[in-house]
């Protein structure tokens, strides 16, 4: 989703501390900078400044194409000490390793050093706030803000509170992500993998099964998805699509007409167990490398970003 003119610089001058300067953290940093925020990256890597600066430079054309103001790297700073990095933060976006012990330690320290009003957010793709916050004195302060790679482009952020988080704090998190140009959606209940990871993993499971059975190659499976449901789901999710698939009768007609076939397909899927054993891993790696290994990852990423920007701009609706 491109930046709305009225929303640009709504957070100008506020400070975001990004904990972890890897791909996700650097992408968040680029987006926050494009919103006029001051950004401090906390990471022990001695080369982190060069790595993040290179990522931000690469993200700049896409952000400009989406209507954001130019990135001001003068607002980008680095601090290896966590307590100093969060001391004056308005927002803390954690993007570190998916290790429970790391999360426990980060939040126990950040809670003590950050201002009481600071919003504490984790990019975790699967460790719920209730687990991450076990060493915190106020565990309800932590909210999951799970983005999708790359965060500076992909609109969705899953906002997942724990049962100790107040509705008011959850609303603050939703407002913050909307202010930086995201599409935040509250996940009402903690679940392993939250929601979207479960959905894409279910599709991936069936892709692996079909490749392992020799039904389709990995490269062709990608072509099938991109040129069918990938395109369809860009404009409407599965329930919406099947509602339209029912014609005038809507989803009721669709489920009555195709429900038995869907149940049959589900049973057939369950008859083919899937495991990422050594043989399956080797098969998948060989096929993916055959399909994509001839092109540098940086070039593939740039091509992906250009296409995603084009899709996002095509999906824009006129603002009222």
Secondary structure, 3 states (H helix, E strand, C coil): CCCCCCCCCCCCCCEEEEECCCHHHHHHHHHHHHCCCEEEEECCCCCHHHHHHHHHHHHHHHHHHCCCCCCCHHHEEECCCHHHHHCCCCEEEECCCCCHHHHHHHHHHHHHHCCCCCEEEECCCCCCHHHHHHHCCCHHHEEEEECCCCCCCCCEEEEEECCCCCHHHHHHHHHHHHHCCCEEEECCCCCCCCCHHHHHHHHHHHHHHHHHCCCCCHHHHHHHHHCCHHHHHHHCCHHHHHHHHCHHHHHHHHHHHHHHHHHHHHHHHHCCCCCCCHHHHHHHHHHHHHHHCCCCHHHHHHHHHHHHHHHHHHHCCCCC
